[in-house]
């Protein structure tokens, strides 16, 4: 194991590696993700920037990110074979490539 004199040699290296540079890292904060398909909300941590906010049951206001698919609505996780048409993309595809 390390002796006291070993720690004195390693101390400057350890201190230098722990300190992060100021102003180059994005803000990592709690964010609410709302699955618009299933209306399920969950809190996670993210660096994403959004102008929408929501007040949760705990009384705190969080940034809000709306997503179309999460594990709460994805057929692989739910076991349901649900057809999701996101903003008319299927119709747009069919119109473009219809023969």
C-alpha positions as CSV (number, residue, x, y, z in Angstrom):
1,X,0.0,0.0,0.0
2,X,1.0,3.6,-0.1
3,X,3.4,5.1,2.4
4,X,3.2,8.7,3.6
5,X,6.1,9.8,1.3
6,X,4.3,8.3,-1.6
7,X,1.2,10.4,-0.9
8,X,3.3,13.5,-0.9
9,X,4.5,12.8,-4.4
10,X,1.0,11.9,-5.6
11,X,-0.9,14.7,-3.8
12,X,-0.3,17.4,-6.5
13,X,-1.4,15.0,-9.3
14,X,-4.5,14.0,-7.4
15,X,-5.5,17.6,-6.7
16,X,-4.9,18.7,-10.3
17,X,-7.0,15.9,-11.7
18,X,-10.0,16.6,-9.4
19,X,-10.3,20.3,-10.4
20,X,-12.4,20.8,-13.5
21,X,-11.9,23.8,-15.8
22,X,-14.4,26.6,-15.3
23,X,-16.8,27.5,-18.1
24,X,-16.3,24.6,-20.5
25,X,-18.7,22.0,-19.0
26,X,-22.5,22.1,-19.7
27,X,-24.8,22.4,-16.7
28,X,-25.9,19.0,-15.6
29,X,-29.3,19.2,-13.9
30,X,-32.6,17.4,-13.1
31,X,-35.0,17.4,-16.1
32,X,-38.5,16.1,-16.5
33,X,-39.1,14.0,-19.6
34,X,-42.7,13.8,-20.8
35,X,-43.6,10.9,-23.1
36,X,-46.4,12.5,-25.2
37,X,-47.7,9.1,-26.4
38,X,-48.4,7.6,-23.0
39,X,-48.4,10.9,-20.9
40,X,-45.8,9.4,-18.5
41,X,-43.4,11.8,-16.8
42,X,-40.0,10.9,-15.3
43,X,-37.1,12.8,-13.8
44,X,-33.6,12.2,-15.0
45,X,-30.4,14.3,-15.2
46,X,-29.4,15.9,-18.5
47,X,-27.5,18.8,-20.1
48,X,-30.3,19.5,-22.6
49,X,-31.5,23.1,-22.8
50,X,-35.2,23.8,-23.0
51,X,-37.5,26.8,-22.4
52,X,-40.5,24.7,-21.2
53,X,-40.9,24.0,-17.5
54,X,-43.2,21.9,-15.3
55,X,-44.0,21.8,-11.6
56,X,-43.9,18.2,-10.3
57,X,-45.7,16.7,-7.3
58,X,-42.7,17.5,-5.1
59,X,-43.4,21.3,-5.6
60,X,-40.2,21.9,-7.5
61,X,-40.1,23.4,-11.0
62,X,-38.0,21.5,-13.6
63,X,-37.1,22.0,-17.2
64,X,-39.5,20.0,-19.4
65,X,-38.4,17.9,-22.5
66,X,-41.2,16.4,-24.6
67,X,-40.4,13.1,-26.2
68,X,-42.5,10.9,-28.5
69,X,-41.3,7.5,-27.5
70,X,-39.9,6.1,-24.2
71,X,-39.9,2.7,-22.5
72,X,-43.4,3.5,-21.3
73,X,-44.8,3.6,-24.9
74,X,-42.3,1.7,-27.0
75,X,-43.7,-1.7,-28.3
76,X,-40.6,-3.6,-27.3
77,X,-41.0,-2.7,-23.7
78,X,-44.8,-2.6,-23.5
79,X,-45.4,-5.8,-25.5
80,X,-48.1,-4.0,-27.5
81,X,-47.8,-3.6,-31.2
82,X,-48.8,0.0,-31.4
83,X,-48.6,2.0,-34.6
84,X,-47.1,5.4,-33.9
85,X,-47.5,8.1,-36.6
86,X,-45.4,11.0,-35.5
87,X,-46.6,14.3,-37.2
88,X,-47.8,12.6,-40.4
89,X,-44.4,11.2,-41.3
90,X,-45.9,8.0,-42.7
91,X,-48.3,9.9,-45.0
92,X,-45.4,12.1,-46.1
93,X,-43.3,9.0,-46.9
94,X,-46.1,7.3,-48.8
95,X,-46.8,10.4,-50.8
96,X,-43.2,10.9,-51.7
97,X,-42.5,7.3,-52.7
98,X,-45.9,6.2,-54.0
99,X,-45.7,4.6,-57.5
